[in-house]
């Protein structure tokens, strides 16, 4: 499982964007859905940057 965690960054960002798009199309006013999308995007960005920094030579 640990070897797949490094590939989880961008799919989390995509999932967050998809959640925000769903909330826009469905015209929901639920803050839970919006904060879940935002959390997925932030966690995905952090995970992606973490994986890029650890695979880099610098």
C-alpha distance matrix in Angstrom:
0.0 3.8 5.5 5.4 6.7 9.7 10.7 10.9 14.3 16.8 15.7 16.2 19.5 20.5 19.7 21.9 24.6 24.6 25.0 27.9 29.5 29.4 31.0 33.6 34.5 34.6 36.7 35.0 35.9 33.0 31.6 28.5 27.4 28.5 26.7 23.4 23.7 24.6 21.8 19.3 21.2 21.4 17.7 16.9 19.6 18.4 14.9 16.5 19.0 16.6 14.7 18.1 19.6 17.1 17.5 21.2 23.8 25.8
3.8 0.0 3.8 5.4 5.3 7.6 9.9 10.5 13.2 16.2 15.9 16.1 19.2 20.7 20.4 22.0 24.8 25.3 25.8 28.3 30.1 30.4 31.8 34.3 35.4 35.8 37.6 35.9 36.5 33.7 31.9 29.0 28.1 28.7 26.6 23.7 23.9 24.2 21.2 19.0 20.5 20.1 16.5 15.9 18.0 16.3 12.8 14.4 16.4 13.6 11.8 15.3 16.4 13.7 14.4 18.1 20.5 22.4
5.5 3.8 0.0 3.8 5.7 6.4 8.1 10.1 12.8 15.1 15.2 16.2 18.9 20.1 20.3 22.3 24.6 25.1 26.2 28.5 30.0 30.6 32.3 34.5 35.4 36.2 38.1 36.8 37.6 35.0 33.4 30.6 29.3 29.7 28.0 25.0 24.7 25.1 22.5 19.9 20.9 20.9 17.5 16.1 17.9 16.8 13.1 13.7 15.9 13.6 10.8 13.8 15.4 12.7 12.4 16.2 18.6 21.0
5.4 5.4 3.8 0.0 3.8 5.4 5.5 6.9 10.2 12.2 11.7 12.9 15.8 16.6 16.7 19.0 21.2 21.5 22.6 25.1 26.4 26.9 28.8 30.9 31.8 32.5 34.5 33.3 34.3 31.8 30.4 27.6 26.1 26.6 25.1 22.0 21.5 22.3 19.9 17.0 18.1 18.6 15.3 13.6 15.9 15.4 11.6 12.2 15.1 13.4 10.8 13.8 16.0 14.1 13.8 17.4 20.3 22.4
6.7 5.3 5.7 3.8 0.0 3.8 5.4 5.3 8.0 10.9 10.8 11.0 13.9 15.5 15.4 17.0 19.6 20.3 21.0 23.3 25.1 25.7 27.1 29.3 30.6 31.2 32.9 31.5 32.1 29.5 27.8 25.1 23.9 24.1 22.3 19.5 19.2 19.5 16.9 14.3 15.5 15.5 12.0 10.8 13.1 12.1 8.4 9.8 12.5 10.6 8.8 12.3 14.1 12.5 13.1 16.5 19.6 21.1
9.7 7.6 6.4 5.4 3.8 0.0 3.8 5.6 6.9 9.6 10.7 11.4 13.4 15.2 16.0 17.4 19.4 20.7 21.8 23.7 25.3 26.4 27.9 29.7 31.1 32.1 33.7 32.5 33.1 30.9 29.0 26.6 25.2 25.0 23.3 20.8 19.9 19.8 17.6 15.0 15.3 15.1 12.1 10.2 11.6 10.8 7.1 7.3 9.8 8.1 5.4 8.6 10.8 9.5 9.6 12.9 16.2 17.8
10.7 9.9 8.1 5.5 5.4 3.8 0.0 3.8 5.8 7.2 7.8 9.5 11.5 12.5 13.6 15.5 17.2 18.1 19.7 21.6 22.8 23.9 25.8 27.5 28.5 29.7 31.5 30.7 31.6 29.6 28.0 25.8 23.9 23.8 22.6 19.9 18.6 19.0 17.3 14.1 14.3 15.1 12.5 9.7 11.6 12.0 8.5 7.7 11.1 10.7 7.9 10.1 13.2 12.4 11.8 14.8 18.3 20.0
10.9 10.5 10.1 6.9 5.3 5.6 3.8 0.0 3.8 6.0 5.6 6.2 8.9 10.2 10.6 12.4 14.6 15.4 16.5 18.6 20.1 21.0 22.6 24.6 25.7 26.7 28.4 27.3 28.2 25.9 24.4 22.0 20.2 20.3 19.0 16.2 15.1 15.7 13.8 10.6 11.3 12.3 9.4 7.0 9.8 10.3 7.0 7.5 11.1 10.8 9.3 11.9 14.6 14.3 14.5 17.3 20.9 22.1
14.3 13.2 12.8 10.2 8.0 6.9 5.8 3.8 0.0 3.8 5.7 5.4 6.6 8.9 10.1 10.9 12.8 14.5 15.7 17.1 18.7 20.2 21.6 23.1 24.7 26.0 27.3 26.3 26.9 25.0 23.1 21.2 19.4 18.8 17.5 15.2 13.7 13.5 12.1 9.1 8.7 9.4 7.3 4.0 6.1 7.3 4.7 4.4 8.1 8.8 8.1 10.0 12.6 13.3 13.8 15.9 19.7 20.3
16.8 16.2 15.1 12.2 10.9 9.6 7.2 6.0 3.8 0.0 3.8 5.3 5.0 6.2 8.6 9.8 10.6 12.3 14.2 15.5 16.5 18.3 20.1 21.2 22.5 24.2 25.6 25.2 26.1 24.6 23.1 21.5 19.2 18.4 17.8 15.6 13.3 13.6 13.1 9.8 8.6 10.5 9.5 5.8 7.3 9.8 8.1 6.5 10.0 11.7 10.6 11.5 14.7 15.7 15.5 17.3 21.1 21.8
15.7 15.9 15.2 11.7 10.8 10.7 7.8 5.6 5.7 3.8 0.0 3.8 5.4 5.0 6.0 8.5 9.8 10.3 12.2 14.2 15.1 16.2 18.3 19.8 20.7 22.0 23.9 23.3 24.6 22.9 21.9 19.9 17.4 17.3 17.0 14.2 12.1 13.5 12.9 9.1 9.2 11.8 10.4 7.2 10.0 12.2 10.2 9.6 13.3 14.5 13.3 14.8 17.9 18.5 18.2 20.5 24.2 25.2
16.2 16.1 16.2 12.9 11.0 11.4 9.5 6.2 5.4 5.3 3.8 0.0 3.8 5.4 5.0 6.1 8.6 9.7 10.5 12.4 14.1 15.1 16.6 18.4 19.9 20.8 22.3 21.3 22.1 20.2 18.7 16.7 14.5 14.3 13.6 10.8 9.1 10.2 9.1 5.4 6.2 8.6 7.1 4.7 8.2 10.1 8.8 9.4 12.7 13.7 13.4 15.3 17.8 18.6 19.2 21.3 25.0 25.5
19.5 19.2 18.9 15.8 13.9 13.4 11.5 8.9 6.6 5.0 5.4 3.8 0.0 3.8 5.4 5.1 6.2 8.6 9.9 10.7 12.3 14.2 15.5 16.7 18.4 19.9 21.0 20.4 21.2 19.8 18.2 16.9 14.5 13.4 13.1 11.2 8.5 8.9 9.1 6.0 4.3 7.5 7.7 4.9 6.8 9.9 9.7 9.2 12.0 14.0 14.1 15.1 17.7 19.2 19.6 21.1 24.9 25.1
20.5 20.7 20.1 16.6 15.5 15.2 12.5 10.2 8.9 6.2 5.0 5.4 3.8 0.0 3.8 5.4 5.2 6.1 8.6 10.0 10.5 12.2 14.3 15.3 16.3 18.1 19.7 19.5 20.9 19.8 18.9 17.7 14.7 14.1 14.7 12.5 9.4 11.0 11.8 8.4 7.5 11.1 11.2 8.5 10.4 13.6 12.9 12.1 15.2 17.2 16.7 17.5 20.5 21.8 21.7 23.3 27.1 27.6
19.7 20.4 20.3 16.7 15.4 16.0 13.6 10.6 10.1 8.6 6.0 5.0 5.4 3.8 0.0 3.8 5.5 5.0 6.2 8.7 9.8 10.4 12.3 14.2 15.2 16.2 18.0 17.3 18.8 17.2 16.5 14.8 11.8 12.0 12.5 9.7 7.3 9.9 10.2 6.8 7.6 11.2 10.9 9.1 11.9 14.5 13.7 13.9 17.0 18.5 18.2 19.7 22.5 23.4 23.7 25.7 29.5 30.0
21.9 22.0 22.3 19.0 17.0 17.4 15.5 12.4 10.9 9.8 8.5 6.1 5.1 5.4 3.8 0.0 3.8 5.3 5.1 6.3 8.6 9.8 10.7 12.5 14.3 15.3 16.4 15.5 16.3 14.8 13.7 12.4 9.6 8.8 9.3 7.2 4.0 6.2 7.4 4.8 5.0 8.6 9.4 8.5 10.7 13.2 13.5 13.9 16.5 18.2 18.7 20.0 22.3 23.7 24.4 26.0 29.8 29.8
24.6 24.8 24.6 21.2 19.6 19.4 17.2 14.6 12.8 10.6 9.8 8.6 6.2 5.2 5.5 3.8 0.0 3.8 5.4 5.1 6.1 8.6 9.9 10.6 12.3 14.1 15.1 15.1 16.3 15.7 14.9 14.4 11.2 9.9 11.4 10.2 6.5 8.2 10.4 8.4 7.1 10.8 12.3 10.7 12.0 15.3 15.7 15.3 17.7 20.0 20.3 21.0 23.6 25.3 25.7 26.9 30.7 30.7
24.6 25.3 25.1 21.5 20.3 20.7 18.1 15.4 14.5 12.3 10.3 9.7 8.6 6.1 5.0 5.3 3.8 0.0 3.8 5.4 5.0 6.1 8.6 9.8 10.4 12.0 13.9 13.9 15.9 15.2 15.3 14.4 10.8 10.7 12.7 10.8 7.7 10.6 12.5 10.1 10.0 13.8 14.6 13.0 15.0 18.1 17.9 17.7 20.5 22.5 22.4 23.4 26.2 27.6 27.7 29.3 33.1 33.4
25.0 25.8 26.2 22.6 21.0 21.8 19.7 16.5 15.7 14.2 12.2 10.5 9.9 8.6 6.2 5.1 5.4 3.8 0.0 3.8 5.4 5.1 6.2 8.6 9.9 10.4 11.9 11.1 12.8 11.6 11.7 10.7 7.0 7.4 9.6 7.7 5.3 8.8 10.6 9.0 9.9 13.2 14.1 13.5 15.7 18.2 18.4 18.9 21.6 23.2 23.6 24.9 27.4 28.7 29.3 31.0 34.8 34.9
27.9 28.3 28.5 25.1 23.3 23.7 21.6 18.6 17.1 15.5 14.2 12.4 10.7 10.0 8.7 6.3 5.1 5.4 3.8 0.0 3.8 5.4 5.1 6.2 8.7 9.9 10.4 10.1 11.3 11.0 10.7 10.9 7.5 6.2 9.1 8.7 5.7 7.9 10.9 10.2 9.9 13.0 14.8 14.4 15.8 18.5 19.4 19.7 21.8 23.9 24.6 25.5 27.8 29.6 30.3 31.5 35.3 35.0
29.5 30.1 30.0 26.4 25.1 25.3 22.8 20.1 18.7 16.5 15.1 14.1 12.3 10.5 9.8 8.6 6.1 5.0 5.4 3.8 0.0 3.8 5.4 5.0 6.1 8.4 9.6 10.6 12.7 13.1 13.7 14.0 10.5 9.7 12.8 12.2 9.2 11.6 14.4 13.2 12.6 16.1 17.8 16.7 18.0 21.2 21.7 21.5 23.8 26.1 26.4 27.1 29.7 31.5 31.7 33.0 36.7 36.7
29.4 30.4 30.6 26.9 25.7 26.4 23.9 21.0 20.2 18.3 16.2 15.1 14.2 12.2 10.4 9.8 8.6 6.1 5.1 5.4 3.8 0.0 3.8 5.4 5.2 5.9 8.2 8.6 11.4 11.5 12.9 12.8 9.1 9.7 13.0 11.9 9.8 12.9 15.3 14.0 14.5 17.8 19.0 18.3 20.2 23.0 23.3 23.4 26.0 28.0 28.2 29.3 31.9 33.3 33.7 35.2 39.0 39.1
31.0 31.8 32.3 28.8 27.1 27.9 25.8 22.6 21.6 20.1 18.3 16.6 15.5 14.3 12.3 10.7 9.9 8.6 6.2 5.1 5.4 3.8 0.0 3.8 5.6 5.2 5.8 5.4 7.7 8.1 9.6 10.2 7.0 7.2 10.8 10.8 9.3 11.8 14.4 14.2 14.7 17.5 19.1 19.1 20.7 23.2 24.0 24.5 26.8 28.6 29.3 30.5 32.8 34.4 35.1 36.5 40.2 40.1
33.6 34.3 34.5 30.9 29.3 29.7 27.5 24.6 23.1 21.2 19.8 18.4 16.7 15.3 14.2 12.5 10.6 9.8 8.6 6.2 5.0 5.4 3.8 0.0 3.8 5.5 5.0 6.8 8.9 10.6 11.9 13.3 10.3 9.4 13.2 13.7 11.5 13.4 16.6 16.4 16.0 18.9 21.0 20.6 21.7 24.6 25.6 25.6 27.7 30.0 30.7 31.4 33.7 35.6 36.2 37.3 41.0 40.7
34.5 35.4 35.4 31.8 30.6 31.1 28.5 25.7 24.7 22.5 20.7 19.9 18.4 16.3 15.2 14.3 12.3 10.4 9.9 8.7 6.1 5.2 5.6 3.8 0.0 3.8 5.4 8.1 11.2 12.8 14.8 15.8 12.5 12.5 16.3 16.1 14.0 16.5 19.4 18.6 18.5 21.7 23.4 22.7 24.1 27.1 27.7 27.6 29.9 32.2 32.5 33.2 35.8 37.6 37.8 39.1 42.8 42.8
34.6 35.8 36.2 32.5 31.2 32.1 29.7 26.7 26.0 24.2 22.0 20.8 19.9 18.1 16.2 15.3 14.1 12.0 10.4 9.9 8.4 5.9 5.2 5.5 3.8 0.0 3.8 5.5 9.2 10.5 13.3 14.1 11.2 12.1 15.8 15.6 14.3 17.0 19.5 19.1 19.6 22.7 24.1 23.8 25.6 28.2 28.8 29.1 31.6 33.5 33.9 35.0 37.5 39.0 39.5 41.0 44.8 44.7
36.7 37.6 38.1 34.5 32.9 33.7 31.5 28.4 27.3 25.6 23.9 22.3 21.0 19.7 18.0 16.4 15.1 13.9 11.9 10.4 9.6 8.2 5.8 5.0 5.4 3.8 0.0 3.8 6.6 9.2 11.8 13.5 11.3 11.4 15.1 15.8 14.7 16.7 19.6 19.8 20.0 22.7 24.6 24.6 26.0 28.6 29.6 30.0 32.1 34.1 34.9 35.9 38.1 39.9 40.6 41.8 45.6 45.2
35.0 35.9 36.8 33.3 31.5 32.5 30.7 27.3 26.3 25.2 23.3 21.3 20.4 19.5 17.3 15.5 15.1 13.9 11.1 10.1 10.6 8.6 5.4 6.8 8.1 5.5 3.8 0.0 3.8 5.6 8.6 10.2 8.5 9.2 12.6 13.4 13.1 15.2 17.6 18.2 19.0 21.3 23.0 23.5 25.1 27.3 28.3 29.2 31.2 32.9 33.9 35.2 37.3 38.9 39.8 41.3 45.0 44.6
35.9 36.5 37.6 34.3 32.1 33.1 31.6 28.2 26.9 26.1 24.6 22.1 21.2 20.9 18.8 16.3 16.3 15.9 12.8 11.3 12.7 11.4 7.7 8.9 11.2 9.2 6.6 3.8 0.0 3.8 6.2 8.9 8.5 8.4 11.3 13.1 13.3 14.5 16.9 18.3 19.0 20.7 22.6 23.7 25.0 26.9 28.3 29.4 31.1 32.7 34.1 35.4 37.1 38.9 40.1 41.4 45.1 44.4
33.0 33.7 35.0 31.8 29.5 30.9 29.6 25.9 25.0 24.6 22.9 20.2 19.8 19.8 17.2 14.8 15.7 15.2 11.6 11.0 13.1 11.5 8.1 10.6 12.8 10.5 9.2 5.6 3.8 0.0 3.8 5.4 5.7 6.8 9.0 10.3 11.4 12.9 14.6 16.1 17.4 18.9 20.4 21.8 23.4 24.9 26.2 27.7 29.4 30.7 32.1 33.7 35.4 36.8 38.3 39.8 43.4 42.8
31.6 31.9 33.4 30.4 27.8 29.0 28.0 24.4 23.1 23.1 21.9 18.7 18.2 18.9 16.5 13.7 14.9 15.3 11.7 10.7 13.7 12.9 9.6 11.9 14.8 13.3 11.8 8.6 6.2 3.8 0.0 3.8 5.4 5.0 6.0 8.4 9.8 10.3 11.9 14.0 15.2 16.2 17.8 19.6 21.0 22.2 23.7 25.4 26.8 28.0 29.8 31.4 32.7 34.2 35.9 37.3 40.8 40.1
28.5 29.0 30.6 27.6 25.1 26.6 25.8 22.0 21.2 21.5 19.9 16.7 16.9 17.7 14.8 12.4 14.4 14.4 10.7 10.9 14.0 12.8 10.2 13.3 15.8 14.1 13.5 10.2 8.9 5.4 3.8 0.0 3.8 5.5 5.2 6.0 8.6 9.8 10.3 12.1 14.2 15.2 16.1 18.0 19.9 20.8 21.9 23.9 25.6 26.4 28.0 30.0 31.3 32.5 34.2 35.9 39.5 39.0
27.4 28.1 29.3 26.1 23.9 25.2 23.9 20.2 19.4 19.2 17.4 14.5 14.5 14.7 11.8 9.6 11.2 10.8 7.0 7.5 10.5 9.1 7.0 10.3 12.5 11.2 11.3 8.5 8.5 5.7 5.4 3.8 0.0 3.8 5.6 5.1 6.3 8.6 9.8 10.6 12.5 14.4 15.3 16.4 18.5 20.1 20.9 22.4 24.5 25.6 26.8 28.5 30.3 31.6 32.9 34.6 38.3 38.0
28.5 28.7 29.7 26.6 24.1 25.0 23.8 20.3 18.8 18.4 17.3 14.3 13.4 14.1 12.0 8.8 9.9 10.7 7.4 6.2 9.7 9.7 7.2 9.4 12.5 12.1 11.4 9.2 8.4 6.8 5.0 5.5 3.8 0.0 3.8 5.4 5.2 6.2 8.6 10.0 10.8 12.4 14.2 15.4 16.7 18.5 19.9 21.1 22.8 24.3 25.8 27.1 28.8 30.4 31.8 33.1 36.8 36.2
26.7 26.6 28.0 25.1 22.3 23.3 22.6 19.0 17.5 17.8 17.0 13.6 13.1 14.7 12.5 9.3 11.4 12.7 9.6 9.1 12.8 13.0 10.8 13.2 16.3 15.8 15.1 12.6 11.3 9.0 6.0 5.2 5.6 3.8 0.0 3.8 5.4 4.9 5.9 8.5 9.7 10.3 11.9 13.8 15.2 16.2 17.8 19.6 21.0 22.1 23.9 25.5 26.8 28.3 30.0 31.4 34.9 34.2
23.4 23.7 25.0 22.0 19.5 20.8 19.9 16.2 15.2 15.6 14.2 10.8 11.2 12.5 9.7 7.2 10.2 10.8 7.7 8.7 12.2 11.9 10.8 13.7 16.1 15.6 15.8 13.4 13.1 10.3 8.4 6.0 5.1 5.4 3.8 0.0 3.8 5.4 5.0 6.2 8.6 9.9 10.4 12.0 14.2 15.3 16.1 18.0 20.0 20.8 22.1 24.1 25.6 26.8 28.3 30.1 33.7 33.3
23.7 23.9 24.7 21.5 19.2 19.9 18.6 15.1 13.7 13.3 12.1 9.1 8.5 9.4 7.3 4.0 6.5 7.7 5.3 5.7 9.2 9.8 9.3 11.5 14.0 14.3 14.7 13.1 13.3 11.4 9.8 8.6 6.3 5.2 5.4 3.8 0.0 3.8 5.4 5.1 6.3 8.7 9.9 10.5 12.4 14.3 15.2 16.3 18.4 19.9 20.9 22.5 24.3 25.8 27.0 28.5 32.2 31.9
24.6 24.2 25.1 22.3 19.5 19.8 19.0 15.7 13.5 13.6 13.5 10.2 8.9 11.0 9.9 6.2 8.2 10.6 8.8 7.9 11.6 12.9 11.8 13.4 16.5 17.0 16.7 15.2 14.5 12.9 10.3 9.8 8.6 6.2 4.9 5.4 3.8 0.0 3.8 5.4 5.1 6.2 8.5 9.8 10.7 12.3 14.1 15.3 16.7 18.2 19.9 21.2 22.6 24.4 25.9 27.1 30.7 30.0
21.8 21.2 22.5 19.9 16.9 17.6 17.3 13.8 12.1 13.1 12.9 9.1 9.1 11.8 10.2 7.4 10.4 12.5 10.6 10.9 14.4 15.3 14.4 16.6 19.4 19.5 19.6 17.6 16.9 14.6 11.9 10.3 9.8 8.6 5.9 5.0 5.4 3.8 0.0 3.8 5.4 5.2 6.0 8.3 9.9 10.5 11.9 14.0 15.4 16.3 18.0 19.9 21.1 22.4 24.2 25.7 29.2 28.7
19.3 19.0 19.9 17.0 14.3 15.0 14.1 10.6 9.1 9.8 9.1 5.4 6.0 8.4 6.8 4.8 8.4 10.1 9.0 10.2 13.2 14.0 14.2 16.4 18.6 19.1 19.8 18.2 18.3 16.1 14.0 12.1 10.6 10.0 8.5 6.2 5.1 5.4 3.8 0.0 3.8 5.6 5.2 5.9 8.5 9.9 10.3 11.9 14.1 15.1 16.1 18.0 19.8 20.9 22.3 24.0 27.7 27.6
21.2 20.5 20.9 18.1 15.5 15.3 14.3 11.3 8.7 8.6 9.2 6.2 4.3 7.5 7.6 5.0 7.1 10.0 9.9 9.9 12.6 14.5 14.7 16.0 18.5 19.6 20.0 19.0 19.0 17.4 15.2 14.2 12.5 10.8 9.7 8.6 6.3 5.1 5.4 3.8 0.0 3.8 5.5 5.1 6.2 8.6 9.8 10.4 12.3 14.1 15.3 16.4 18.3 20.0 21.2 22.4 26.1 25.7
21.4 20.1 20.9 18.6 15.5 15.1 15.1 12.3 9.4 10.5 11.8 8.6 7.5 11.1 11.2 8.6 10.8 13.8 13.2 13.0 16.1 17.8 17.5 18.9 21.7 22.7 22.7 21.3 20.7 18.9 16.2 15.2 14.4 12.4 10.3 9.9 8.7 6.2 5.2 5.6 3.8 0.0 3.8 5.4 5.2 6.2 8.5 9.9 10.7 12.2 14.3 15.5 16.6 18.4 20.2 21.2 24.7 23.9
17.7 16.5 17.5 15.3 12.0 12.1 12.5 9.4 7.3 9.5 10.4 7.1 7.7 11.2 10.9 9.4 12.3 14.6 14.1 14.8 17.8 19.0 19.1 21.0 23.4 24.1 24.6 23.0 22.6 20.4 17.8 16.1 15.3 14.2 11.9 10.4 9.9 8.5 6.0 5.2 5.5 3.8 0.0 3.8 5.5 5.1 6.0 8.5 10.0 10.4 12.1 14.2 15.3 16.5 18.3 20.0 23.5 23.1
16.9 15.9 16.1 13.6 10.8 10.2 9.7 7.0 4.0 5.8 7.2 4.7 4.9 8.5 9.1 8.5 10.7 13.0 13.5 14.4 16.7 18.3 19.1 20.6 22.7 23.8 24.6 23.5 23.7 21.8 19.6 18.0 16.4 15.4 13.8 12.0 10.5 9.8 8.3 5.9 5.1 5.4 3.8 0.0 3.8 5.4 5.0 6.0 8.5 9.7 10.5 12.1 14.1 15.4 16.5 18.2 21.9 21.9
19.6 18.0 17.9 15.9 13.1 11.6 11.6 9.8 6.1 7.3 10.0 8.2 6.8 10.4 11.9 10.7 12.0 15.0 15.7 15.8 18.0 20.2 20.7 21.7 24.1 25.6 26.0 25.1 25.0 23.4 21.0 19.9 18.5 16.7 15.2 14.2 12.4 10.7 9.9 8.5 6.2 5.2 5.5 3.8 0.0 3.8 5.4 5.1 6.1 8.4 9.9 10.6 12.2 14.3 15.5 16.4 20.0 19.5
18.4 16.3 16.8 15.4 12.1 10.8 12.0 10.3 7.3 9.8 12.2 10.1 9.9 13.6 14.5 13.2 15.3 18.1 18.2 18.5 21.2 23.0 23.2 24.6 27.1 28.2 28.6 27.3 26.9 24.9 22.2 20.8 20.1 18.5 16.2 15.3 14.3 12.3 10.5 9.9 8.6 6.2 5.1 5.4 3.8 0.0 3.8 5.5 5.3 6.0 8.6 10.0 10.6 12.3 14.4 15.5 18.8 18.2
14.9 12.8 13.1 11.6 8.4 7.1 8.5 7.0 4.7 8.1 10.2 8.8 9.7 12.9 13.7 13.5 15.7 17.9 18.4 19.4 21.7 23.3 24.0 25.6 27.7 28.8 29.6 28.3 28.3 26.2 23.7 21.9 20.9 19.9 17.8 16.1 15.2 14.1 11.9 10.3 9.8 8.5 6.0 5.0 5.4 3.8 0.0 3.8 5.5 5.0 6.1 8.6 9.9 10.7 12.4 14.3 17.8 17.9
16.5 14.4 13.7 12.2 9.8 7.3 7.7 7.5 4.4 6.5 9.6 9.4 9.2 12.1 13.9 13.9 15.3 17.7 18.9 19.7 21.5 23.4 24.5 25.6 27.6 29.1 30.0 29.2 29.4 27.7 25.4 23.9 22.4 21.1 19.6 18.0 16.3 15.3 14.0 11.9 10.4 9.9 8.5 6.0 5.1 5.5 3.8 0.0 3.8 5.4 5.2 6.2 8.6 10.0 10.7 12.2 16.0 16.2
19.0 16.4 15.9 15.1 12.5 9.8 11.1 11.1 8.1 10.0 13.3 12.7 12.0 15.2 17.0 16.5 17.7 20.5 21.6 21.8 23.8 26.0 26.8 27.7 29.9 31.6 32.1 31.2 31.1 29.4 26.8 25.6 24.5 22.8 21.0 20.0 18.4 16.7 15.4 14.1 12.3 10.7 10.0 8.5 6.1 5.3 5.5 3.8 0.0 3.8 5.5 5.1 6.1 8.6 10.0 10.5 14.0 13.5
16.6 13.6 13.6 13.4 10.6 8.1 10.7 10.8 8.8 11.7 14.5 13.7 14.0 17.2 18.5 18.2 20.0 22.5 23.2 23.9 26.1 28.0 28.6 30.0 32.2 33.5 34.1 32.9 32.7 30.7 28.0 26.4 25.6 24.3 22.1 20.8 19.9 18.2 16.3 15.1 14.1 12.2 10.4 9.7 8.4 6.0 5.0 5.4 3.8 0.0 3.8 5.5 5.3 6.3 8.8 10.1 13.3 13.1
14.7 11.8 10.8 10.8 8.8 5.4 7.9 9.3 8.1 10.6 13.3 13.4 14.1 16.7 18.2 18.7 20.3 22.4 23.6 24.6 26.4 28.2 29.3 30.7 32.5 33.9 34.9 33.9 34.1 32.1 29.8 28.0 26.8 25.8 23.9 22.1 20.9 19.9 18.0 16.1 15.3 14.3 12.1 10.5 9.9 8.6 6.1 5.2 5.5 3.8 0.0 3.8 5.5 5.2 6.3 8.6 12.1 12.9
18.1 15.3 13.8 13.8 12.3 8.6 10.1 11.9 10.0 11.5 14.8 15.3 15.1 17.5 19.7 20.0 21.0 23.4 24.9 25.5 27.1 29.3 30.5 31.4 33.2 35.0 35.9 35.2 35.4 33.7 31.4 30.0 28.5 27.1 25.5 24.1 22.5 21.2 19.9 18.0 16.4 15.5 14.2 12.1 10.6 10.0 8.6 6.2 5.1 5.5 3.8 0.0 3.8 5.5 5.3 6.1 9.8 10.4
19.6 16.4 15.4 16.0 14.1 10.8 13.2 14.6 12.6 14.7 17.9 17.8 17.7 20.5 22.5 22.3 23.6 26.2 27.4 27.8 29.7 31.9 32.8 33.7 35.8 37.5 38.1 37.3 37.1 35.4 32.7 31.3 30.3 28.8 26.8 25.6 24.3 22.6 21.1 19.8 18.3 16.6 15.3 14.1 12.2 10.6 9.9 8.6 6.1 5.3 5.5 3.8 0.0 3.8 5.6 5.3 8.3 7.9
17.1 13.7 12.7 14.1 12.5 9.5 12.4 14.3 13.3 15.7 18.5 18.6 19.2 21.8 23.4 23.7 25.3 27.6 28.7 29.6 31.5 33.3 34.4 35.6 37.6 39.0 39.9 38.9 38.9 36.8 34.2 32.5 31.6 30.4 28.3 26.8 25.8 24.4 22.4 20.9 20.0 18.4 16.5 15.4 14.3 12.3 10.7 10.0 8.6 6.3 5.2 5.5 3.8 0.0 3.8 5.5 8.0 8.9
17.5 14.4 12.4 13.8 13.1 9.6 11.8 14.5 13.8 15.5 18.2 19.2 19.6 21.7 23.7 24.4 25.7 27.7 29.3 30.3 31.7 33.7 35.1 36.2 37.8 39.5 40.6 39.8 40.1 38.3 35.9 34.2 32.9 31.8 30.0 28.3 27.0 25.9 24.2 22.3 21.2 20.2 18.3 16.5 15.5 14.4 12.4 10.7 10.0 8.8 6.3 5.3 5.6 3.8 0.0 3.8 6.6 8.9
21.2 18.1 16.2 17.4 16.5 12.9 14.8 17.3 15.9 17.3 20.5 21.3 21.1 23.3 25.7 26.0 26.9 29.3 31.0 31.5 33.0 35.2 36.5 37.3 39.1 41.0 41.8 41.3 41.4 39.8 37.3 35.9 34.6 33.1 31.4 30.1 28.5 27.1 25.7 24.0 22.4 21.2 20.0 18.2 16.4 15.5 14.3 12.2 10.5 10.1 8.6 6.1 5.3 5.5 3.8 0.0 3.8 5.5
23.8 20.5 18.6 20.3 19.6 16.2 18.3 20.9 19.7 21.1 24.2 25.0 24.9 27.1 29.5 29.8 30.7 33.1 34.8 35.3 36.7 39.0 40.2 41.0 42.8 44.8 45.6 45.0 45.1 43.4 40.8 39.5 38.3 36.8 34.9 33.7 32.2 30.7 29.2 27.7 26.1 24.7 23.5 21.9 20.0 18.8 17.8 16.0 14.0 13.3 12.1 9.8 8.3 8.0 6.6 3.8 0.0 3.8
25.8 22.4 21.0 22.4 21.1 17.8 20.0 22.1 20.3 21.8 25.2 25.5 25.1 27.6 30.0 29.8 30.7 33.4 34.9 35.0 36.7 39.1 40.1 40.7 42.8 44.7 45.2 44.6 44.4 42.8 40.1 39.0 38.0 36.2 34.2 33.3 31.9 30.0 28.7 27.6 25.7 23.9 23.1 21.9 19.5 18.2 17.9 16.2 13.5 13.1 12.9 10.4 7.9 8.9 8.9 5.5 3.8 0.0
